[in-house]
Amino acid sequence: MPILACQPWLLWPALWNGYPLLFSDSGTYVSQVVERHLGWDRPPFYALAVMLVSLRFSLWPVVLAQGLLTGWILHLLRRMLWPEIDAWSLPVLAAVLSLVTALPWVTAEIMPDFLTALMAAALWLLLVRPGGLRRVESWALALLIAGAIACHQANWPIATLLGVGLWLIRRLFGGRVAHKRGAVLQLLVGPALGIGALLGANLIGHGRLALSPYGDVFLLARLLGDGPARLALRRDCPEAGWQLCRFRTALPATADDFLWRADSPLYAAGGPKRLTREAGEIVRRSLKEAPGMVIRAAANNAFRQFATFGTATRDELEPWPLTAGRAVARDLPLDRVTYTAARQTLGMLGLPAWWRAAEQAIAVACILGCMLALVAFWRRDRLAAGFCATVLLALLANAALLGALSGPHARYQSRIVWLPVMAMILTGGRAISRSCGRAMAADE
């Protein structure tokens, strides 16, 4: 019941909008299974989940399922980190997070982005096991990790970095980990299933045994945007014989324009699938000839991504009539009326600037708070210190991978920046409860 009571808070942007939130990519997730096409740029598993949950009836059950999954993770974290408070405090926690972070905007959107933060929390719960984790919960967390990796191809490297980092955190800050066969299996089965699903889907759908069959195209776009690939094209063309050589003087200014504009040289030269081998060659030449430039650009992008986040940004809340809107009208006919009347469709959805600024200030304060808590809890409460360290590691891993590979976008970091706010609430409340308990014990 407490998890159900969280749902109005976790989904309030969709309720206010009158329809689940949509992004441009949402159209692919709505249509991919129904129209039986496998896109080159994303795996099919979130699209499959959308169709199974919606039953081609409505997208409302999808965001409700996302809200329930998020509420369950909040429940586990509350129980593990702040067990002194009642379970009915969970809706209060959800309310606070929904008003001062981007959490409900991520949960209420038809996108797999909400899974990244939940995956980080699940990895911490499985590896550290602070106590009270039931067997069925452990296996459910393992399946959550598998689903997060299978649904979003950026999650497997994030999970890898987090897994290594969490093992080091456990050694530094303590935390009981059962060494039974079942516990080890639970730790490994999630990543293994997720990675296996990606490999299998790409082998069957694209004939390529790879985690990201056209990942070189994304890397090429990033290196074009940062400059090293442009230098490679100017230096090696036309002798290299690449299709892109004829466009080397008319390349788009940004990586996004290269990847998604209909008039981009990427499509004029044959499209991502045809150019993937050529993209790999250009990427390798760029790394070989200008490694310092590549490293500096990646570090700069990661730093900018770490500091770039925001709720309800304009580029995210566009109506998207030609992508998401068209897919809803074509494949979910019963949703046409509510989609057409939604605030987002009418261009009326957004938050005032002061609200967004307040959320950013709170997030920055809580990130700094996590850093200070690391020092404050180092000897007194290693479980709390370890969780704060995990949150900071998740922020860094997300920023490093997405900033360096895709370029800074506010929505990438917004999907995970609610974690430090939650960490401050739970670890701060835990510290206060324990201090009060010690004071009462001393008085007696």
C-alpha positions as a Markdown table, in Angstrom:
| # | Residue | x | y | z |
|---|---|---|---|---|
| 1 | Met | 0.0 | 0.0 | 0.0 |
| 2 | Pro | 2.7 | 2.6 | 0.7 |
| 3 | Ile | 4.2 | 2.0 | -2.7 |
| 4 | Leu | 0.8 | 2.5 | -4.3 |
| 5 | Ala | 0.4 | 5.7 | -2.3 |
| 6 | Cys | 3.6 | 7.0 | -4.0 |
| 7 | Gln | 2.2 | 6.8 | -7.5 |
| 8 | Pro | 0.4 | 10.2 | -7.6 |
| 9 | Trp | 3.7 | 11.8 | -6.6 |
| 10 | Leu | 5.9 | 9.8 | -9.0 |
| 11 | Leu | 3.6 | 10.4 | -11.9 |
| 12 | Trp | 2.2 | 13.8 | -11.3 |
| 13 | Pro | 3.7 | 15.4 | -14.5 |
| 14 | Ala | 1.8 | 12.8 | -16.6 |
| 15 | Leu | -1.4 | 13.5 | -14.6 |
| 16 | Trp | -1.0 | 17.2 | -15.1 |
| 17 | Asn | -0.2 | 16.8 | -18.7 |
| 18 | Gly | -3.2 | 14.6 | -19.3 |
| 19 | Tyr | -1.1 | 11.9 | -21.0 |
| 20 | Pro | 2.3 | 10.1 | -20.4 |
| 21 | Leu | 5.2 | 12.3 | -21.4 |
| 22 | Leu | 6.8 | 11.6 | -24.7 |
| 23 | Phe | 10.2 | 12.2 | -26.3 |
| 24 | Ser | 11.2 | 12.0 | -29.9 |
| 25 | Asp | 12.5 | 8.4 | -29.3 |
| 26 | Ser | 9.2 | 7.4 | -27.7 |
| 27 | Gly | 7.8 | 7.0 | -31.2 |
| 28 | Thr | 10.3 | 4.2 | -32.0 |
| 29 | Tyr | 9.5 | 2.4 | -28.7 |
| 30 | Val | 5.8 | 2.6 | -29.5 |
| 31 | Ser | 6.1 | 1.3 | -33.1 |
| 32 | Gln | 9.1 | -1.0 | -33.1 |
| 33 | Val | 7.3 | -4.2 | -32.1 |
| 34 | Val | 3.9 | -3.5 | -33.7 |
| 35 | Glu | 5.5 | -2.6 | -37.1 |
| 36 | Arg | 8.2 | -5.2 | -36.7 |
| 37 | His | 11.3 | -3.2 | -37.4 |
| 38 | Leu | 14.6 | -3.2 | -35.6 |
| 39 | Gly | 16.2 | 0.2 | -35.4 |
| 40 | Trp | 19.9 | 0.6 | -35.9 |
| 41 | Asp | 20.3 | 2.8 | -32.9 |
| 42 | Arg | 18.5 | 1.1 | -30.0 |
| 43 | Pro | 17.7 | -2.5 | -28.8 |
| 44 | Pro | 14.1 | -3.7 | -29.0 |
| 45 | Phe | 13.5 | -4.8 | -25.4 |
| 46 | Tyr | 12.0 | -1.6 | -24.0 |
| 47 | Ala | 9.7 | -1.5 | -27.0 |
| 48 | Leu | 8.7 | -5.1 | -26.3 |
| 49 | Ala | 7.9 | -4.2 | -22.7 |
| 50 | Val | 5.9 | -1.1 | -23.8 |
| 51 | Met | 3.7 | -3.3 | -26.0 |
| 52 | Leu | 3.3 | -6.1 | -23.5 |
| 53 | Val | 2.2 | -3.7 | -20.7 |
| 54 | Ser | 0.1 | -1.4 | -22.8 |
| 55 | Leu | -1.5 | -4.3 | -24.7 |
| 56 | Arg | -1.8 | -1.8 | -27.6 |
| 57 | Phe | -4.5 | -0.2 | -25.5 |
| 58 | Ser | -2.9 | 2.8 | -23.8 |
| 59 | Leu | 0.5 | 4.0 | -22.5 |
| 60 | Trp | -0.9 | 4.8 | -19.1 |
| 61 | Pro | -0.2 | 1.2 | -17.8 |
| 62 | Val | 3.4 | 1.7 | -18.9 |
| 63 | Val | 4.1 | 4.7 | -16.8 |
| 64 | Leu | 2.2 | 3.1 | -13.9 |
| 65 | Ala | 4.5 | 0.1 | -14.1 |
| 66 | Gln | 7.5 | 2.4 | -14.1 |
| 67 | Gly | 6.1 | 4.2 | -11.1 |
| 68 | Leu | 5.6 | 1.0 | -9.2 |
| 69 | Leu | 9.1 | -0.2 | -10.0 |
| 70 | Thr | 10.5 | 3.1 | -8.8 |
| 71 | Gly | 8.4 | 3.1 | -5.7 |
| 72 | Trp | 9.6 | -0.4 | -4.8 |
| 73 | Ile | 13.3 | 0.6 | -5.1 |
| 74 | Leu | 12.6 | 3.6 | -2.9 |
| 75 | His | 10.9 | 1.3 | -0.4 |
| 76 | Leu | 14.0 | -1.0 | -0.3 |
| 77 | Leu | 16.4 | 1.9 | 0.1 |
| 78 | Arg | 14.3 | 3.4 | 2.9 |
| 79 | Arg | 14.1 | 0.0 | 4.7 |
| 80 | Met | 17.8 | -0.6 | 4.4 |
| 81 | Leu | 19.2 | 2.9 | 5.2 |
| 82 | Trp | 16.6 | 4.3 | 7.6 |
| 83 | Pro | 14.7 | 1.3 | 9.1 |
| 84 | Glu | 13.8 | 3.4 | 12.2 |
| 85 | Ile | 10.9 | 5.1 | 10.4 |
| 86 | Asp | 7.5 | 3.6 | 9.5 |
| 87 | Ala | 6.8 | 2.3 | 6.0 |
| 88 | Trp | 4.1 | 4.9 | 5.5 |
| 89 | Ser | 6.9 | 7.5 | 5.5 |
| 90 | Leu | 7.6 | 6.3 | 1.9 |
| 91 | Pro | 4.9 | 8.5 | 0.3 |
| 92 | Val | 6.4 | 11.5 | 2.1 |
| 93 | Leu | 9.8 | 10.6 | 0.7 |
| 94 | Ala | 8.3 | 10.3 | -2.8 |
| 95 | Ala | 6.5 | 13.6 | -2.4 |
| 96 | Val | 9.7 | 15.4 | -1.5 |
| 97 | Leu | 11.7 | 13.9 | -4.4 |
| 98 | Ser | 8.9 | 14.6 | -6.8 |
| 99 | Leu | 8.9 | 18.3 | -6.0 |
| 100 | Val | 12.6 | 19.0 | -5.8 |
| 101 | Thr | 14.1 | 16.6 | -8.4 |
| 102 | Ala | 13.5 | 15.4 | -12.0 |
| 103 | Leu | 12.4 | 11.9 | -10.7 |
| 104 | Pro | 8.7 | 12.1 | -11.7 |
| 105 | Trp | 9.5 | 13.7 | -15.1 |
| 106 | Val | 11.7 | 10.7 | -15.8 |
| 107 | Thr | 9.3 | 8.1 | -14.4 |
| 108 | Ala | 6.3 | 9.5 | -16.2 |
| 109 | Glu | 8.0 | 9.5 | -19.6 |
| 110 | Ile | 7.9 | 6.7 | -22.2 |
| 111 | Met | 11.6 | 6.2 | -22.2 |
| 112 | Pro | 13.9 | 3.6 | -20.6 |
| 113 | Asp | 16.0 | 6.4 | -19.0 |
| 114 | Phe | 14.4 | 5.9 | -15.6 |
| 115 | Leu | 16.1 | 2.5 | -15.3 |
| 116 | Thr | 19.7 | 3.8 | -15.0 |
| 117 | Ala | 19.3 | 5.2 | -11.4 |
| 118 | Leu | 17.3 | 2.1 | -10.4 |
| 119 | Met | 20.0 | -0.1 | -11.8 |
| 120 | Ala | 22.6 | 1.7 | -9.7 |
| 121 | Ala | 20.5 | 1.3 | -6.5 |
| 122 | Ala | 19.9 | -2.4 | -7.3 |
| 123 | Leu | 23.6 | -3.1 | -7.8 |
| 124 | Trp | 24.3 | -1.4 | -4.4 |
| 125 | Leu | 21.6 | -3.5 | -2.7 |
| 126 | Leu | 22.8 | -6.7 | -4.1 |
| 127 | Leu | 26.5 | -6.2 | -3.5 |
| 128 | Val | 26.5 | -4.6 | -0.1 |
| 129 | Arg | 23.4 | -6.3 | 1.3 |
| 130 | Pro | 23.0 | -4.2 | 4.4 |
| 131 | Gly | 20.6 | -6.7 | 5.8 |
| 132 | Gly | 16.9 | -7.7 | 5.5 |
| 133 | Leu | 17.0 | -8.4 | 1.8 |
| 134 | Arg | 14.7 | -11.4 | 1.1 |
| 135 | Arg | 15.6 | -14.0 | -1.5 |
| 136 | Val | 12.7 | -13.1 | -3.8 |
| 137 | Glu | 13.8 | -9.4 | -3.6 |
| 138 | Ser | 17.3 | -10.3 | -4.5 |
| 139 | Trp | 16.3 | -12.2 | -7.6 |
| 140 | Ala | 13.9 | -9.4 | -8.5 |
| 141 | Leu | 16.8 | -6.9 | -8.3 |
| 142 | Ala | 18.9 | -9.2 | -10.5 |
| 143 | Leu | 16.1 | -9.2 | -13.1 |
| 144 | Leu | 15.8 | -5.4 | -12.8 |
| 145 | Ile | 19.5 | -5.1 | -13.6 |
| 146 | Ala | 19.2 | -7.4 | -16.6 |
| 147 | Gly | 16.2 | -5.4 | -17.9 |
| 148 | Ala | 18.0 | -2.1 | -17.5 |
| 149 | Ile | 21.0 | -3.3 | -19.5 |
| 150 | Ala | 18.9 | -4.9 | -22.2 |
| 151 | Cys | 16.6 | -1.9 | -22.6 |
| 152 | His | 19.3 | 0.8 | -22.9 |
| 153 | Gln | 22.7 | 0.0 | -24.5 |
| 154 | Ala | 24.5 | 2.7 | -22.5 |
| 155 | Asn | 23.7 | 0.9 | -19.2 |
| 156 | Trp | 26.0 | -2.1 | -19.6 |
| 157 | Pro | 29.2 | 0.0 | -19.5 |
| 158 | Ile | 27.7 | 2.0 | -16.6 |
| 159 | Ala | 26.9 | -1.2 | -14.8 |
| 160 | Thr | 30.5 | -2.5 | -15.4 |
| 161 | Leu | 32.0 | 0.7 | -13.9 |
| 162 | Leu | 29.6 | 0.6 | -11.0 |
| 163 | Gly | 30.2 | -3.1 | -10.3 |
| 164 | Val | 34.0 | -2.6 | -10.1 |
| 165 | Gly | 33.6 | 0.6 | -8.1 |
| 166 | Leu | 31.0 | -1.0 | -5.7 |
| 167 | Trp | 33.4 | -3.9 | -5.0 |
| 168 | Leu | 36.1 | -1.3 | -4.0 |
| 169 | Ile | 33.5 | 0.6 | -2.0 |
| 170 | Arg | 32.6 | -2.5 | -0.1 |
| 171 | Arg | 36.2 | -3.2 | 0.8 |
| 172 | Leu | 36.7 | 0.4 | 1.9 |
| 173 | Phe | 33.5 | 1.0 | 3.8 |
| 174 | Gly | 32.4 | -2.4 | 4.9 |
| 175 | Gly | 29.1 | -4.2 | 4.3 |
| 176 | Arg | 28.2 | -7.8 | 4.6 |
| 177 | Val | 28.2 | -9.9 | 1.5 |
| 178 | Ala | 27.2 | -13.5 | 1.7 |
| 179 | His | 29.6 | -15.7 | -0.1 |
| 180 | Lys | 27.1 | -18.5 | -0.8 |
| 181 | Arg | 26.6 | -19.7 | -4.3 |
| 182 | Gly | 23.1 | -18.1 | -4.5 |
| 183 | Ala | 24.4 | -14.7 | -3.6 |
| 184 | Val | 27.2 | -14.8 | -6.1 |
| 185 | Leu | 24.7 | -16.0 | -8.8 |
| 186 | Gln | 22.4 | -13.1 | -8.0 |
| 187 | Leu | 25.2 | -10.7 | -8.4 |
| 188 | Leu | 26.3 | -12.1 | -11.8 |
| 189 | Val | 23.0 | -13.2 | -13.4 |
| 190 | Gly | 21.6 | -9.7 | -14.0 |
| 191 | Pro | 24.5 | -8.3 | -16.0 |
| 192 | Ala | 25.0 | -11.7 | -17.8 |
| 193 | Leu | 21.3 | -11.9 | -18.8 |
| 194 | Gly | 21.3 | -8.2 | -20.0 |
| 195 | Ile | 24.4 | -8.5 | -22.0 |
| 196 | Gly | 23.3 | -11.9 | -23.4 |
| 197 | Ala | 20.0 | -10.4 | -24.5 |
| 198 | Leu | 21.8 | -7.5 | -26.3 |
| 199 | Leu | 24.2 | -9.9 | -28.1 |
| 200 | Gly | 21.4 | -12.2 | -29.1 |
| 201 | Ala | 19.2 | -9.5 | -30.4 |
| 202 | Asn | 22.0 | -7.9 | -32.4 |
| 203 | Leu | 23.1 | -11.3 | -33.8 |
| 204 | Ile | 19.5 | -12.2 | -34.9 |
| 205 | Gly | 18.4 | -8.7 | -36.0 |
| 206 | His | 21.6 | -7.3 | -37.5 |
| 207 | Gly | 23.8 | -10.4 | -38.1 |
| 208 | Arg | 26.5 | -8.9 | -35.8 |
| 209 | Leu | 27.5 | -10.4 | -32.5 |
| 210 | Ala | 28.1 | -7.1 | -30.7 |
| 211 | Leu | 26.7 | -5.1 | -27.8 |
| 212 | Ser | 26.3 | -2.1 | -30.0 |
| 213 | Pro | 26.4 | -3.2 | -33.7 |
| 214 | Tyr | 26.7 | 0.4 | -35.0 |
| 215 | Gly | 28.4 | 2.0 | -32.1 |
| 216 | Asp | 31.2 | 3.2 | -34.4 |
| 217 | Val | 28.7 | 5.6 | -36.0 |
| 218 | Phe | 28.0 | 7.2 | -32.6 |
| 219 | Leu | 31.7 | 7.5 | -31.9 |
| 220 | Leu | 32.3 | 9.0 | -35.3 |
| 221 | Ala | 29.6 | 11.6 | -34.7 |
| 222 | Arg | 31.1 | 12.5 | -31.3 |
| 223 | Leu | 34.6 | 12.8 | -32.8 |
| 224 | Leu | 33.3 | 14.9 | -35.7 |
| 225 | Gly | 31.6 | 17.2 | -33.2 |
| 226 | Asp | 34.8 | 17.4 | -31.1 |
| 227 | Gly | 37.1 | 17.9 | -34.1 |
| 228 | Pro | 39.5 | 14.9 | -34.4 |
| 229 | Ala | 37.5 | 13.1 | -37.0 |
| 230 | Arg | 37.3 | 16.3 | -39.1 |
| 231 | Leu | 41.1 | 16.4 | -39.1 |
| 232 | Ala | 41.3 | 12.8 | -40.2 |
| 233 | Leu | 39.0 | 13.5 | -43.1 |
| 234 | Arg | 40.9 | 16.5 | -44.2 |
| 235 | Arg | 44.2 | 14.7 | -43.9 |
| 236 | Asp | 43.3 | 11.4 | -45.5 |
| 237 | Cys | 40.8 | 12.3 | -48.1 |
| 238 | Pro | 40.3 | 11.6 | -50.9 |
| 239 | Glu | 43.1 | 8.9 | -50.9 |
| 240 | Ala | 41.3 | 6.9 | -48.2 |
| 241 | Gly | 38.3 | 6.4 | -50.5 |
| 242 | Trp | 35.7 | 6.9 | -47.8 |
| 243 | Gln | 32.1 | 7.8 | -48.8 |
| 244 | Leu | 32.3 | 10.8 | -46.4 |
| 245 | Cys | 35.3 | 12.3 | -48.2 |
| 246 | Arg | 33.0 | 14.1 | -50.6 |
| 247 | Phe | 31.2 | 15.8 | -47.6 |
| 248 | Arg | 34.3 | 16.8 | -45.7 |
| 249 | Thr | 33.8 | 20.5 | -46.3 |
| 250 | Ala | 30.1 | 20.4 | -45.5 |
| 251 | Leu | 29.9 | 18.5 | -42.3 |
| 252 | Pro | 27.2 | 19.4 | -39.7 |
| 253 | Ala | 28.3 | 21.5 | -36.8 |
| 254 | Thr | 27.2 | 19.0 | -34.1 |
| 255 | Ala | 27.1 | 15.3 | -33.5 |
| 256 | Asp | 23.3 | 15.4 | -33.1 |
| 257 | Asp | 22.9 | 17.1 | -36.5 |
| 258 | Phe | 25.2 | 14.4 | -38.1 |
| 259 | Leu | 23.2 | 11.6 | -36.5 |
| 260 | Trp | 19.6 | 12.8 | -36.8 |
| 261 | Arg | 19.1 | 15.4 | -39.5 |
| 262 | Ala | 17.5 | 14.0 | -42.6 |
| 263 | Asp | 19.9 | 15.9 | -44.9 |
| 264 | Ser | 23.0 | 14.8 | -42.9 |
| 265 | Pro | 25.9 | 13.4 | -44.9 |
| 266 | Leu | 25.4 | 10.2 | -42.9 |
| 267 | Tyr | 22.3 | 9.4 | -44.9 |
| 268 | Ala | 23.4 | 11.0 | -48.1 |
| 269 | Ala | 26.4 | 8.6 | -48.1 |
| 270 | Gly | 24.4 | 5.5 | -47.5 |
| 271 | Gly | 23.1 | 5.5 | -43.9 |
| 272 | Pro | 24.5 | 4.1 | -40.6 |
| 273 | Lys | 24.4 | 0.4 | -41.5 |
| 274 | Arg | 26.3 | 0.9 | -44.8 |
| 275 | Leu | 28.9 | 3.3 | -43.2 |
| 276 | Thr | 29.6 | 1.5 | -40.0 |
| 277 | Arg | 32.8 | -0.1 | -41.2 |
| 278 | Glu | 34.0 | 3.2 | -42.7 |
| 279 | Ala | 33.1 | 4.9 | -39.4 |
| 280 | Gly | 35.2 | 2.4 | -37.5 |
| 281 | Glu | 38.2 | 3.2 | -39.7 |
| 282 | Ile | 37.9 | 6.9 | -39.3 |
| 283 | Val | 37.5 | 6.5 | -35.5 |
| 284 | Arg | 40.7 | 4.4 | -35.3 |
| 285 | Arg | 42.6 | 6.9 | -37.5 |
| 286 | Ser | 41.4 | 9.7 | -35.2 |
| 287 | Leu | 42.5 | 7.9 | -32.0 |
| 288 | Lys | 45.9 | 7.0 | -33.5 |
| 289 | Glu | 46.7 | 10.4 | -34.9 |
| 290 | Ala | 45.3 | 12.7 | -32.2 |
| 291 | Pro | 44.9 | 10.7 | -29.0 |
| 292 | Gly | 45.6 | 13.8 | -26.8 |
| 293 | Met | 42.9 | 15.8 | -28.5 |
| 294 | Val | 40.4 | 12.9 | -28.1 |
| 295 | Ile | 41.2 | 12.5 | -24.4 |
| 296 | Arg | 40.9 | 16.2 | -23.7 |
| 297 | Ala | 37.6 | 16.4 | -25.6 |
| 298 | Ala | 36.2 | 13.4 | -23.7 |
| 299 | Ala | 37.3 | 14.8 | -20.3 |
| 300 | Asn | 35.7 | 18.2 | -21.2 |
| 301 | Asn | 32.5 | 16.6 | -22.3 |
| 302 | Ala | 32.3 | 14.4 | -19.1 |
| 303 | Phe | 32.9 | 17.4 | -16.9 |
| 304 | Arg | 30.2 | 19.4 | -18.8 |
| 305 | Gln | 27.8 | 16.5 | -18.6 |
| 306 | Phe | 28.3 | 16.2 | -14.8 |
| 307 | Ala | 27.2 | 19.8 | -14.4 |
| 308 | Thr | 24.5 | 19.8 | -17.0 |
| 309 | Phe | 21.0 | 18.8 | -15.9 |
| 310 | Gly | 17.6 | 20.3 | -15.7 |
| 311 | Thr | 13.9 | 19.4 | -15.3 |
| 312 | Ala | 11.4 | 19.8 | -18.1 |
| 313 | Thr | 13.8 | 21.4 | -20.5 |
| 314 | Arg | 12.4 | 22.8 | -23.7 |
| 315 | Asp | 14.1 | 20.4 | -26.1 |
| 316 | Glu | 12.6 | 17.4 | -24.1 |
| 317 | Leu | 9.0 | 18.6 | -23.9 |
| 318 | Glu | 8.4 | 19.5 | -27.5 |
| 319 | Pro | 5.1 | 18.1 | -29.0 |
| 320 | Trp | 7.1 | 15.7 | -31.4 |
| 321 | Pro | 4.2 | 15.4 | -33.8 |
| 322 | Leu | 6.2 | 13.8 | -36.6 |
| 323 | Thr | 7.8 | 11.1 | -34.4 |
| 324 | Ala | 6.1 | 10.2 | -31.2 |
| 325 | Gly | 2.8 | 11.7 | -32.1 |
| 326 | Arg | 2.6 | 9.9 | -35.4 |
| 327 | Ala | 3.4 | 6.6 | -33.8 |
| 328 | Val | 0.7 | 7.0 | -31.1 |
| 329 | Ala | -1.9 | 7.9 | -33.7 |
| 330 | Arg | -0.9 | 5.0 | -35.9 |
| 331 | Asp | -0.4 | 2.2 | -33.3 |
| 332 | Leu | -2.5 | 3.3 | -30.3 |
| 333 | Pro | -5.8 | 4.6 | -31.8 |
| 334 | Leu | -7.6 | 4.5 | -28.5 |
| 335 | Asp | -5.0 | 7.1 | -27.2 |
| 336 | Arg | -5.5 | 9.6 | -30.0 |
| 337 | Val | -8.0 | 11.8 | -28.2 |
| 338 | Thr | -6.1 | 12.1 | -24.9 |
| 339 | Tyr | -2.8 | 12.6 | -26.7 |
| 340 | Thr | -4.2 | 15.3 | -28.9 |
| 341 | Ala | -5.6 | 17.2 | -25.8 |
| 342 | Ala | -2.4 | 16.8 | -23.7 |
| 343 | Arg | -0.6 | 19.9 | -22.6 |
| 344 | Gln | 2.6 | 18.7 | -24.2 |
| 345 | Thr | 0.9 | 18.2 | -27.6 |
| 346 | Leu | -0.5 | 21.8 | -27.3 |
| 347 | Gly | 2.9 | 23.2 | -26.4 |
| 348 | Met | 1.7 | 24.2 | -22.9 |
| 349 | Leu | 3.8 | 21.9 | -20.7 |
| 350 | Gly | 6.7 | 23.2 | -18.7 |
| 351 | Leu | 8.0 | 24.5 | -15.4 |
| 352 | Pro | 8.7 | 28.1 | -14.4 |
| 353 | Ala | 12.4 | 29.1 | -14.5 |
| 354 | Trp | 12.5 | 29.6 | -10.7 |
| 355 | Trp | 11.4 | 26.0 | -10.1 |
| 356 | Arg | 14.1 | 24.6 | -12.4 |
| 357 | Ala | 16.7 | 26.9 | -10.8 |
| 358 | Ala | 15.7 | 25.7 | -7.3 |
| 359 | Glu | 15.9 | 22.1 | -8.3 |
| 360 | Gln | 19.4 | 22.6 | -9.8 |
| 361 | Ala | 20.5 | 24.4 | -6.6 |
| 362 | Ile | 19.2 | 21.6 | -4.4 |
| 363 | Ala | 20.9 | 19.0 | -6.5 |
| 364 | Val | 24.2 | 20.8 | -6.3 |
| 365 | Ala | 23.9 | 21.2 | -2.6 |
| 366 | Cys | 23.1 | 17.5 | -2.2 |
| 367 | Ile | 26.0 | 16.4 | -4.4 |
| 368 | Leu | 28.3 | 18.5 | -2.1 |
| 369 | Gly | 26.5 | 17.0 | 0.9 |
| 370 | Cys | 27.3 | 13.5 | -0.3 |
| 371 | Met | 31.0 | 14.5 | -0.5 |
| 372 | Leu | 30.9 | 15.9 | 3.0 |
| 373 | Ala | 29.0 | 12.9 | 4.3 |
| 374 | Leu | 31.7 | 10.6 | 3.0 |
| 375 | Val | 34.1 | 12.2 | 5.5 |
| 376 | Ala | 31.5 | 12.6 | 8.3 |
| 377 | Phe | 30.3 | 9.0 | 8.1 |
| 378 | Trp | 33.7 | 7.4 | 7.4 |
| 379 | Arg | 34.2 | 5.9 | 10.8 |
| 380 | Arg | 30.8 | 6.3 | 12.4 |
| 381 | Asp | 28.5 | 4.8 | 9.8 |
| 382 | Arg | 30.2 | 3.0 | 7.0 |
| 383 | Leu | 27.0 | 1.8 | 5.4 |
| 384 | Ala | 25.8 | 5.4 | 5.0 |
| 385 | Ala | 29.3 | 6.5 | 3.8 |
| 386 | Gly | 29.3 | 3.6 | 1.3 |
| 387 | Phe | 25.9 | 4.6 | -0.1 |
| 388 | Cys | 27.0 | 8.2 | -0.6 |
| 389 | Ala | 30.1 | 7.0 | -2.3 |
| 390 | Thr | 28.0 | 4.8 | -4.6 |
| 391 | Val | 25.7 | 7.7 | -5.6 |
| 392 | Leu | 28.7 | 9.9 | -6.4 |
| 393 | Leu | 30.2 | 7.0 | -8.5 |
| 394 | Ala | 27.0 | 6.6 | -10.4 |
| 395 | Leu | 26.9 | 10.3 | -11.2 |
| 396 | Leu | 30.5 | 10.2 | -12.4 |
| 397 | Ala | 30.0 | 7.0 | -14.5 |
| 398 | Asn | 26.9 | 8.3 | -16.1 |
| 399 | Ala | 28.5 | 11.6 | -17.0 |
| 400 | Ala | 31.8 | 10.1 | -18.1 |
| 401 | Leu | 30.2 | 7.6 | -20.5 |
| 402 | Leu | 27.3 | 9.7 | -21.9 |
| 403 | Gly | 29.1 | 12.9 | -21.9 |
| 404 | Ala | 32.2 | 11.5 | -23.6 |
| 405 | Leu | 30.3 | 9.3 | -26.1 |
| 406 | Ser | 27.1 | 11.2 | -26.8 |
| 407 | Gly | 27.9 | 14.7 | -25.8 |
| 408 | Pro | 26.4 | 16.7 | -22.9 |
| 409 | His | 22.6 | 16.8 | -22.8 |
| 410 | Ala | 20.6 | 17.9 | -19.7 |
| 411 | Arg | 18.3 | 14.9 | -19.8 |
| 412 | Tyr | 21.2 | 12.4 | -19.5 |
| 413 | Gln | 22.2 | 13.6 | -16.1 |
| 414 | Ser | 18.7 | 14.6 | -15.0 |
| 415 | Arg | 17.7 | 10.9 | -15.0 |
| 416 | Ile | 20.1 | 10.1 | -12.2 |
| 417 | Val | 20.7 | 13.4 | -10.3 |
| 418 | Trp | 17.8 | 12.7 | -7.9 |
| 419 | Leu | 20.0 | 10.0 | -6.3 |
| 420 | Pro | 22.1 | 12.5 | -4.2 |
| 421 | Val | 18.9 | 14.2 | -2.9 |
| 422 | Met | 17.5 | 10.9 | -1.8 |
| 423 | Ala | 20.9 | 9.9 | -0.3 |
| 424 | Met | 21.0 | 13.1 | 1.8 |
| 425 | Ile | 17.4 | 12.5 | 3.1 |
| 426 | Leu | 18.0 | 8.9 | 4.0 |
| 427 | Thr | 21.5 | 9.1 | 5.4 |
| 428 | Gly | 20.7 | 12.3 | 7.2 |
| 429 | Gly | 17.6 | 10.9 | 8.7 |
| 430 | Arg | 19.5 | 7.7 | 9.7 |
| 431 | Ala | 22.1 | 9.8 | 11.5 |
| 432 | Ile | 19.5 | 11.9 | 13.4 |
| 433 | Ser | 17.6 | 8.8 | 14.4 |
| 434 | Arg | 20.7 | 7.0 | 15.7 |
| 435 | Ser | 21.9 | 10.1 | 17.5 |
| 436 | Cys | 18.5 | 10.4 | 19.3 |
| 437 | Gly | 18.7 | 6.7 | 20.1 |
| 438 | Arg | 22.1 | 7.1 | 21.7 |
| 439 | Ala | 21.0 | 10.1 | 23.6 |
| 440 | Met | 18.0 | 8.3 | 25.0 |
| 441 | Ala | 20.1 | 5.3 | 25.9 |
| 442 | Ala | 22.6 | 7.6 | 27.7 |
| 443 | Asp | 19.8 | 9.3 | 29.7 |
| 444 | Glu | 18.5 | 6.0 | 30.9 |
